[in-house]
């Protein structure tokens, strides 16, 4: 009976390896990004899928970098707001087109316990990029921005550095 179980395990492992070992892996793009404004400078890399959506945006699923010397520790999940900026959910999308971010932008956390969300503000008289920044103590809701929080104009840029 042990030999039958061992043989079954070997057949299963071999089949799994043949089926899944030959499947092409998902490709990814790497990007350099940066933005700056009065009192803020951030830069790093994104990892995205390799195929844009119908509007030309790639999904960001990885981020590294720094913001004002603090290490970026994580990407905010798409469909959720950064703490302190409720109810504005991030989309985590980037494009090579002139308008590189959506009106929902992307979000991330830093080693100082802070959160940032750069986005494209199409509602401005002269549309451009803004960054929402929230720092402890964080009170939920964008109407509760404290003295430690800000929403500032920024210059944003991102370029693809590797292609599959």
PyMOL commands that set and color helices and strands:
alter all, ss='L'
color gray80, all
select helices_A, chain A and resi 2-21+142-144
alter helices_A, ss='H'
color red, helices_A
select strands_A, chain A and resi 28-37+40-49+57-67+70-75+93-95+108-110+115-121+128-134+150-162
alter strands_A, ss='S'
color yellow, strands_A
deselect
rebuild
show_as cartoon
